[in-house]
Amino acid sequence: MKFISTRGEAPALAFEGALLAALASDGGLLMPEAWPQLEASEIAALAGLDYADAAYRIMSPYLAGDPCLDDLEAVLEEAYDGFHHPAIAPLRQVGPNAFVLELFHGPTLAFKDLAMQVVSRFMSRVLLRKGARATVVGATSGDTGAAAIEAFRGLDSIDVFILHPKGRITDVQRRQMTTATEANVHNIAVEGTFDDCQAIVKGLFADRALRERLSLTGVNSINFARILAQIAYYFTAAVSLGAPYRPVAFAVPTGNFGDIFAGYAARAMGLPVSRLVIATNLNDSLPRALSSGSYEPQGVIATSSPSMDIQLASNFERLLFELAGRDAARVRALMEELRTTGAFGLTQGELGQLSDLFGAYSVGENETEMTIRGVFEETGVLIDPHTAVGIAASHQEASLGATPMVVLSTAHPAKFAGVVERATGRVPEQPERLRLRLGQHERCAVLPNDQAAVADFIVSNGRAASAGAGA
Ligand SMILES: *Cc1c(COP(=O)(O)O)cnc(C)c1O
């Protein structure tokens, strides 16, 4: 299996290359050259398997012919060993034909753990094989950074630099990152928004000299390995609800479009997914694109679901590539238009395909809180604000008939305890694993919204750089 760029001007890479490169060298995103297909009988055979075994069957076609295939079984075993639920990604019924898929049983209480625990292990094994070092640089709206730091802390071959928007993440999210004491972990609070942080990271990757000198690699959802690990739970959830014989719909709390794109990938592999609902908070560039045909990201609005306070959804480029019939020239033109004018328009054909499969709804702050309260009153279950956005959006999706709707529950309520308490009067219980992981002393550099300042910081604090500079 090879991975190709959405912009068509980068060499194709095997899985290992795609894992380490994160971003294609032409600035595009890497995509499998074709979607592996699972027969109905193969999907049916996933029923009853352990999560790691099911994930192996779904992920292995992408690793065919790559040295990482030999690591896959052990990587998955170890990655999910630290989860606090034997099902790893259990389903909970919250209404007639309505389910939440709990993706928060990992060490940092958000769904990012499901992929990050896999990606860090792959990277560490590859670097060990090559006797090389690497520098992970990532931007976070809160949860990616915590999951990355948890997954990479203490690793010998990798330094981690995580940028977060200063003052725009919750206390728990910040402390999960800044109280890590390991020397390979570096936190940077940028005086700007998540989109600013993401732009800096993209800029650092675009600097070829710096990228090579530091062996930069990324663990944001622009890394296809993240998406790949996330495809697995769409299959396990759908199979529990009757796939391949019965279609299933999903509603996904969306920011960077990585998680929901994994749902698209599952469908492209043969899973009967009848509908994918893009659930956003007030940062509504995707719902607006679906209703107007014009994608026009605006300024970021801070909400109670900060991990989705994103306007520029990087992974949307992957879907554009698909909507355009994999015409990389078309994607290049759209991305250039976005860069120069701040917007682009879809053709009727592209928009038609998009709305055939996807619904998209923006959920306001009040509605988010009302949903947390409503679910608690009806079922006694506490949900976090991101999950609430997903549930509220799923309610807007009419006429699904007998098709089950699965809402991805992307974070544990204790991670966003303030909002949950305001909505329900209940303080969600803090799982012990969170309390034990939060240290006392915080370590974090505050830097201006400036790529050069961040680059300097990484060069002077990273180990890969000093080794490279001396050579
Ligand atoms: C990252 C995150 C999201 C958004 O996921 P994307 O893949 O960026 O669309 C939603 N909810 C939570 C809790 C998250 O951490």
The ligand as an SDF file (V2000), in Angstrom:
LIG
                    3D

 15 15  0  0  0  0  0  0  0  0999 V2000
  -10.1280   16.6380   19.1420 C   0  0  0  0  0  0  0  0  0  0  0  0
  -11.4980   16.5850   19.7140 C   0  0  0  0  0  0  0  0  0  0  0  0
  -12.6380   16.7040   18.9070 C   0  0  0  0  0  0  0  0  0  0  0  0
  -12.5600   16.9930   17.4260 C   0  0  0  0  0  0  0  0  0  0  0  0
  -11.9920   15.9670   16.6740 O   0  0  0  0  0  0  0  0  0  0  0  0
  -11.4360   16.2530   15.2040 P   0  0  0  0  0  0  0  0  0  0  0  0
  -10.8120   15.0040   14.7700 O   0  0  0  0  0  0  0  0  0  0  0  0
  -10.4480   17.3770   15.3480 O   0  0  0  0  0  0  0  0  0  0  0  0
  -12.6020   16.6840   14.3670 O   0  0  0  0  0  0  0  0  0  0  0  0
  -13.8780   16.5530   19.5010 C   0  0  0  0  0  0  0  0  0  0  0  0
  -13.9970   16.3430   20.8300 N   0  0  0  0  0  0  0  0  0  0  0  0
  -12.9330   16.2430   21.6300 C   0  0  0  0  0  0  0  0  0  0  0  0
  -13.1390   16.0360   23.0880 C   0  0  0  0  0  0  0  0  0  0  0  0
  -11.6470   16.3500   21.1080 C   0  0  0  0  0  0  0  0  0  0  0  0
  -10.5830   16.2400   21.9180 O   0  0  0  0  0  0  0  0  0  0  0  0
  1  2  1  0
  2  3  1  0
  2 14  2  0
  3  4  1  0
  3 10  2  0
  4  5  1  0
  5  6  1  0
  6  7  2  0
  6  8  1  0
  6  9  1  0
 10 11  1  0
 11 12  2  0
 12 13  1  0
 12 14  1  0
 14 15  1  0
M  END
$$$$
